[in-house]
Structures are given as C-alpha cells and as structure tokens.
Amino acid sequence: MSATGTNPDDHSQSSSVSNDANAFILPGGKIDGDAVRQAYINARQQGDDGFVVRVPLEMMRDVKDRLDRYLTSRITFMSRNQLQTLIDSGGASVNGKTAKASTKLRLGDKILLEIPKPPSGDIEPDDIPLDVLYEDQYILVINKHPDIIVHPARAENRGTMLNALVHHFEKNASGELSTVGEEFARPGVVHRLDRNTSGCIVFAKNDEAHWKMGKKFEERQVDKRYLAVVQGWVERDEQLIDLPLGPHLSHAKGSREKRVVRYDNLGKESKTICRVRERYELPGLRKKSSTRKYTLVELELLTGRTHQIRVHLSHLGHPIVGDDMYMGKPFVDGDSKALIERQALHAALLGFTHPMTDEPMEFIAPVRDEMAALISHLRLGGETQGVEVEGVVAMSKLSL
C-alpha cells in the first residue's frame, strides 16, 4: 500500500491548514491518529471549521479483503464499528465510487478516506447529582445511576457522567480527571458500564493512578460482582459460563453494537461465574395461565467483554428482565404497567488494591430505584426460594 500526498479532486481542502496525506502515514502504512488530531487542532486554531482530513491510499498488492476489515488494520485509533459507520455515511470511496463496508479490495484499487474530527477532550460541566462512594486524591468511586452514559459519544456531548464529574470537581475543588484518554473525550475513564446498568464504577484522578488501575483490570486483579434479575428459573445453583464472544454477524442498523457467542477467530474468551441468590414463582396474569418464574443471580466476571453478562445469560435462555437488545422483556404485573423497562442489572461490588497505596479496598453499591422495587415486588408477589452457595458473597454484604 502507498499513500499519495495530493488529491486533485479535493476542491474543499483548506488553504490555511496542510492536508498533506503523507503527514498522516506512519511507517508500515498505518494512519497516525496523533497527526490527524493535531491537524484538526491546527485548523480550529486558525478558524477553519470546514477542514476535513482526507487520505488517499493505493493498494500495492491483491489483499482480497473487505474494506472495513482492511481499514481496521490501518486506522487503529478507530473501532471497526466506527469505521463501518464512517463507510456507511459516505466517508470512503474506492476508485472514485462510494464504497460499502463489504467492498473487496484488489491490486491497484485507490481508496479515498475522509477521517472525521475526533471528539473534543474539553468536557463541559453539568449539574447532575452523583452518588459518591469514595474519593481521595487519586481515585473516585461512584454508584452510577441508570440511564446515563459514562462519557460523550457520537452526538451525546452533554449529560454524561464525565460532565457531572467536571461539575463535581469545580464545586468541591477536589481535583480533576486524569488526562489518559483525553484525546477520545474519555479522560479518567478506567472502565465502563452500559447506559442502563447501575452500580460501582471507578474513575482515575491522575495519570499514574489511571495506568495502574487500567493494568489491574487488564490483568484481572479486580473483583467485579453484579446482580441481575433474569427470566425463568436458573436450575444450577452455581456454574461457570465459558462462551467466547464476538461482534454480531449482521452489519445492519441495530446489530452493530450487539455481541454474540462465536467460535471462530473473532470470538474472544469470555468467562462468567453465575450463582443463584433467589428464585421467585408468581401466579399467572390470567386464569389458567402458568406461573411466572424469575431468578436473582450474582455474576462474577472473570473477563470483561462488551455486554458479556447480558449475552451469556440470554444465550442460556435466561435473558435479563428489561434487556430488549438480548430478548429480555419488561416486567409487567397487575395493571399492565411496566415496573422496570431497563435491564435489571446492577454492578453491586468492586474490589481491588489501591493503585498508589496497595491498600485492599472493597465498595458495595446497594441496589437502587426500579430494580430494588422489582426485587421487593417479586419477594412479596409469590413464593421465594433462597439459595445458600458456598463462596457466595453474603446477602447482608451485597445490600438489596
């Protein structure tokens, strides 16, 4: 592959900011994310809001590979989902024609990419309440509310946990987020929880603490326990779910963010310990209808894949209540009003040694809001069977 430095068809290129494609190509043919970001910074400083990084590439060998898969190996600062979105929005052409993610590349093909501006690292403050479980000069642990994303993404630049944290630090003069991840508008983000998952999440307040916490997660030195209410009765009191996970086979809208069990080269090792805490049996909603069964389970993550718990449970035939992405249904009782519409999943416990002092730390976030109401309703609405499992965290410890 080679990259040319000019694009004769690029009539909208800025005259005040260089868009020399050679400046964006690293040895070996990969595109330099730092150079792309700096080009946009330079353009912003010079008032050129219309500047777009365009990089032409020419295939010097016959790779016979899909465009999206090939670009994933060349643009390492964007995920495959991001690249597919870029292609679908018309940001890539092959031989002068708008390309598809599935376009097969051959010898001599000429690719033109329009690489979008990366998210700004500047996070605006938003006055959003935070349930702080712990804070010192290095880390901050929060019991996350449901229905809030962790960091700005796509068009959602406000109302995130990072916006709330910036306001928290300004109000309390208690420090700031680390700069790690700043280039992707994710400063201080060590790990993430899905929008509708509540519970324990840790942020880093300086770079050293961030790198050390990140290493603990990577090397599986963090104890992560979740609670979930699932459909049906999970029969085995304790089991190891060992199913590899990877991207969904379909690239259709609505499937790109989903994960599935995969046994091919795209499936990554994914392990979850599932322990039954309580089983519930409720009468049917109509006469002569069968009883309804649910299970409260505790999940211990041995790996940390995207949507790992949600996919594992759904694959076993026990989707999480309210998780419509993975076949879970809202819990409805009596008046046909849903008691909970989000997934009933809560990050209940987080344990690790402090990144700077090595002090053992453990944080427990009580189940909250609709999920707490759901568990109370299930306990009162029918027969409840509690299960004592050797090694399980005591019920009194993980507050319900």
C-alpha positions in Angstrom: 0.0 0.0 0.0 1.2 3.5 -0.7 -0.3 6.9 0.2 -0.1 9.9 -2.1 0.1 13.4 -0.8 -2.2 15.2 -3.1 -5.8 14.8 -4.1 -6.7 16.6 -7.3 -10.4 16.1 -6.7 -10.3 17.7 -3.3 -11.7 21.2 -4.0 -12.7 21.9 -0.4 -9.3 21.4 1.1 -8.3 24.2 3.4 -5.6 26.6 2.0 -4.6 27.7 5.5 -4.1 24.2 7.1 -1.9 21.5 5.5 -3.8 18.3 4.5 -0.7 16.6 3.1 -1.6 12.9 3.2 2.0 11.9 3.7 1.9 13.6 7.1 -0.8 11.2 8.3 1.0 7.9 7.2 3.3 6.0 9.6 6.0 3.6 8.5 4.2 0.4 7.6 1.2 2.1 6.1 -0.9 2.8 9.3 -2.6 6.2 9.7 -1.2 8.3 12.5 -4.1 9.2 14.9 -2.0 11.8 16.7 -1.3 13.6 13.4 -4.9 13.6 12.5 -5.9 15.1 15.8 -3.2 17.7 15.6 -4.4 18.7 12.1 -7.9 19.3 13.4 -6.5 21.3 16.4 -4.4 23.5 14.0 -7.5 24.0 11.8 -9.6 25.0 14.8 -6.9 27.5 16.0 -6.9 29.1 12.5 -10.6 29.3 12.4 -11.1 26.7 9.6 -14.2 24.9 10.8 -14.6 23.3 7.3 -11.3 21.4 7.4 -11.5 17.7 6.7 -8.6 15.2 6.8 -8.6 13.3 3.5 -6.1 10.5 3.0 -5.8 8.7 -0.4 -4.4 5.2 -0.4 -3.5 2.9 -3.3 -3.4 -0.9 -3.0 0.0 -2.2 -4.0 -0.9 -5.9 -3.5 -4.0 -8.0 -4.0 -5.3 -8.4 -0.4 -8.8 -9.7 -1.4 -10.1 -8.4 1.9 -13.2 -6.4 2.9 -12.7 -2.6 3.1 -13.8 -2.4 6.7 -11.6 -5.2 7.9 -8.6 -3.8 6.0 -9.1 -0.3 7.4 -9.3 -1.7 10.9 -5.7 -2.8 10.5 -4.7 0.6 9.2 -6.7 3.0 11.4 -6.0 1.6 14.9 -7.5 4.6 16.7 -11.0 3.9 15.4 -13.0 0.7 16.2 -14.4 -1.5 13.5 -17.9 -0.2 14.3 -16.7 3.4 14.0 -15.1 2.6 10.6 -18.3 0.9 9.4 -20.3 4.0 10.4 -17.7 6.1 8.6 -18.1 4.0 5.4 -21.9 3.8 5.6 -22.0 7.6 5.9 -20.1 8.0 2.6 -16.7 8.7 4.1 -14.8 6.2 1.9 -14.6 5.7 -1.8 -12.9 3.1 -3.9 -11.9 4.1 -7.4 -14.0 7.2 -7.2 -17.2 5.4 -6.2 -18.8 5.4 -2.8 -17.8 2.2 -1.1 -19.5 -0.3 1.2 -18.0 -1.9 4.2 -18.1 -5.2 2.3 -16.3 -3.9 -0.8 -13.5 -6.3 -1.7 -10.1 -4.6 -2.3 -7.8 -5.7 -5.2 -4.5 -4.7 -6.5 -4.4 -1.1 -7.8 -7.6 0.0 -6.1 -7.5 3.6 -5.0 -9.1 4.5 -1.7 -10.0 8.0 -0.5 -10.9 8.4 3.2 -12.5 11.3 4.9 -11.5 10.9 8.5 -13.9 12.7 10.9 -12.8 15.1 13.6 -12.2 13.2 16.9 -14.3 14.2 19.9 -13.0 17.2 21.8 -11.3 16.5 25.0 -12.9 19.5 26.6 -15.8 18.3 28.8 -18.4 20.9 29.8 -19.8 20.8 33.4 -23.3 19.6 34.0 -25.0 19.8 37.4 -26.0 16.2 37.7 -26.2 14.5 41.2 -23.5 11.9 41.8 -23.7 9.1 44.5 -20.0 9.2 45.6 -19.0 6.0 47.5 -15.3 7.1 47.9 -12.9 9.8 46.8 -9.3 10.6 47.5 -6.6 12.5 45.5 -6.1 9.5 43.2 -9.5 7.8 42.5 -13.2 8.3 42.8 -15.8 5.5 43.1 -19.5 6.2 42.3 -22.7 4.3 42.5 -23.9 5.1 38.9 -27.5 6.0 38.2 -29.2 4.1 35.4 -30.0 5.9 32.1 -26.7 7.9 31.9 -23.8 7.1 29.7 -20.2 7.3 31.1 -18.6 9.6 28.5 -19.5 11.7 25.5 -20.2 9.6 22.4 -21.5 10.3 18.9 -23.9 13.2 19.3 -24.3 12.9 23.1 -21.8 15.5 24.4 -23.7 16.6 27.5 -25.5 14.9 30.3 -22.8 12.2 30.8 -21.0 11.1 33.9 -17.9 13.0 32.8 -19.9 16.2 32.5 -21.2 15.5 36.0 -17.7 14.9 37.3 -16.3 18.1 35.9 -19.1 20.0 37.8 -18.3 17.9 40.9 -14.6 18.9 40.8 -15.4 22.6 40.2 -17.9 22.7 43.0 -15.8 20.8 45.6 -12.3 21.8 44.4 -11.4 18.1 44.8 -9.0 17.7 41.9 -9.6 16.7 38.3 -9.8 13.7 36.0 -6.6 12.1 34.6 -5.5 13.1 31.1 -5.4 9.5 29.9 -8.0 9.0 27.2 -8.4 12.8 26.8 -7.9 12.6 23.1 -11.1 10.5 22.8 -13.1 12.6 25.2 -12.7 9.9 27.9 -10.4 11.4 30.5 -10.2 9.4 33.7 -12.4 6.6 32.4 -10.8 3.3 33.6 -13.8 1.0 32.7 -17.4 1.5 31.6 -20.9 0.4 32.5 -23.7 0.3 29.9 -26.2 3.2 29.9 -28.9 1.4 31.8 -26.6 -0.6 34.1 -26.3 0.9 37.6 -23.7 0.4 40.3 -20.0 0.7 41.1 -17.7 2.4 38.7 -14.2 3.9 39.4 -12.5 6.9 37.8 -8.9 8.0 38.0 -7.8 11.5 39.0 -4.2 11.4 37.9 -2.3 9.6 35.1 -0.2 7.3 37.3 -3.3 6.0 39.1 -5.1 5.6 35.8 -2.4 3.4 34.2 -2.1 1.3 37.4 -5.9 0.8 37.7 -6.1 0.0 34.0 -3.4 -2.7 34.4 -5.4 -4.2 37.3 -8.5 -4.5 35.1 -6.4 -5.9 32.2 -4.7 -8.5 34.4 -8.0 -9.5 36.1 -6.9 -8.2 39.6 -10.3 -6.6 40.2 -13.2 -8.4 41.9 -16.4 -7.4 40.0 -19.8 -8.7 41.1 -23.1 -8.0 39.5 -26.7 -8.7 40.5 -29.3 -9.4 37.8 -33.0 -10.5 37.7 -33.5 -12.9 34.8 -36.5 -14.7 33.2 -37.2 -18.3 34.3 -35.5 -20.4 36.9 -31.8 -20.9 36.6 -31.6 -24.5 37.6 -27.9 -24.9 38.6 -27.1 -23.1 41.9 -23.6 -22.3 40.6 -22.0 -22.6 37.2 -19.1 -21.3 35.1 -20.4 -19.8 31.8 -17.5 -20.2 29.3 -18.6 -19.0 25.9 -16.5 -16.9 23.5 -18.0 -13.6 22.4 -17.5 -11.5 19.3 -19.3 -9.0 17.0 -22.7 -9.8 15.6 -22.7 -11.4 12.2 -25.0 -8.7 10.7 -23.9 -5.2 10.0 -27.5 -3.9 9.8 -28.5 -1.0 11.9 -29.3 -2.2 15.4 -26.9 -5.1 15.2 -23.6 -3.4 15.0 -23.4 -2.8 18.8 -24.6 -6.3 19.7 -22.3 -9.2 20.7 -22.9 -12.9 20.1 -21.4 -16.3 21.0 -18.8 -17.0 18.3 -16.4 -20.0 18.0 -14.4 -18.5 15.1 -11.3 -16.3 15.1 -13.4 -13.3 16.1 -14.7 -14.9 19.3 -12.7 -13.9 22.4 -12.5 -15.9 25.6 -15.3 -14.8 28.0 -16.0 -16.3 31.4 -18.7 -15.5 33.9 -19.5 -17.3 37.2 -23.2 -17.4 37.8 -24.6 -18.0 41.3 -28.3 -18.2 42.1 -29.3 -16.0 45.0 -33.1 -16.3 45.0 -35.8 -17.9 42.8 -39.3 -16.5 42.5 -42.6 -18.0 41.4 -45.6 -15.8 40.8 -49.1 -16.7 39.7 -50.0 -16.2 36.1 -51.6 -12.9 35.0 -54.7 -14.7 33.7 -56.8 -17.6 34.9 -55.5 -21.0 33.9 -52.2 -19.4 32.8 -49.0 -21.0 34.0 -46.9 -19.5 36.8 -44.2 -17.0 36.0 -40.7 -17.7 37.2 -37.7 -15.4 37.8 -34.2 -15.7 39.3 -32.0 -13.3 41.1 -28.4 -14.2 40.2 -25.0 -13.0 41.2 -22.4 -12.7 38.4 -18.7 -12.7 38.9 -16.8 -11.5 35.9 -13.5 -13.4 35.1 -13.2 -11.4 31.8 -14.6 -8.1 30.8 -16.0 -8.3 27.3 -18.7 -5.9 26.0 -22.2 -7.0 27.0 -20.6 -10.1 28.5 -23.2 -10.8 31.2 -26.2 -9.9 29.0 -25.1 -12.2 26.1 -24.1 -15.1 28.4 -27.4 -15.1 30.2 -29.5 -14.7 27.1 -27.6 -17.5 25.4 -28.5 -19.8 28.3 -32.2 -19.0 27.8 -32.4 -16.6 30.8 -32.3 -13.0 29.4 -32.2 -10.2 31.9 -35.6 -8.6 32.6 -36.0 -5.5 30.5 -33.0 -6.1 28.3 -34.7 -5.8 24.9 -31.4 -5.9 23.0 -31.0 -9.5 24.1 -34.6 -10.8 24.2 -35.4 -9.6 27.7 -39.0 -8.4 28.4 -40.2 -5.6 30.7 -41.7 -6.9 33.9 -45.4 -6.2 33.9 -47.8 -7.2 36.7 -51.4 -6.4 37.5 -52.2 -3.1 36.0 -50.1 -3.8 32.8 -47.7 -1.0 33.7 -44.1 -2.0 33.4 -42.3 -2.0 36.8 -38.9 -1.8 35.1 -38.2 -1.2 31.4 -34.4 -1.1 31.5 -32.2 -4.1 32.0 -32.3 -5.3 35.7 -28.5 -5.4 36.0 -26.5 -3.8 38.8 -22.7 -3.6 39.5 -23.0 -4.4 43.2 -19.4 -4.9 44.3 -16.0 -3.7 43.2 -12.8 -4.8 45.0 -9.2 -4.0 44.3 -6.0 -2.8 45.9 -5.5 0.9 45.8 -3.3 1.9 42.8 -1.0 4.1 44.9 -1.0 2.7 48.4 -1.8 -1.0 47.7 -4.4 -0.9 50.5 -7.2 -3.5 49.9 -10.4 -1.8 49.1 -14.0 -3.0 48.6 -17.0 -1.0 47.6 -20.6 -2.1 47.7 -23.4 -0.2 46.0 -26.9 -1.0 47.2 -29.4 -2.0 44.5 -31.4 1.1 43.6 -34.5 2.5 42.0 -36.7 0.3 39.8 -34.5 -2.8 40.3 -34.9 -2.6 44.1 -38.6 -2.2 43.6 -38.7 -5.2 41.2 -36.9 -7.4 43.8 -39.3 -6.3 46.5 -42.3 -7.0 44.3 -41.0 -10.4 43.4 -40.4 -11.3 47.0 -44.0 -10.2 48.0 -45.8 -11.4 44.9 -45.4 -15.2 45.3 -43.1 -17.9 46.6 -39.4 -17.1 47.1 -36.7 -19.7 47.4 -33.3 -18.5 48.7 -30.2 -20.4 47.9 -27.0 -20.7 50.0 -24.0 -21.2 47.8 -20.5 -21.9 49.2 -18.3 -18.9 48.4 -21.1 -16.6 47.5 -21.0 -13.0 48.9 -23.4 -12.9 51.9 -26.8 -11.4 51.4 -26.1 -9.0 54.2 -23.0 -7.8 52.4 -24.5 -7.1 49.0 -27.3 -4.9 50.2 -30.6 -5.5 48.3 
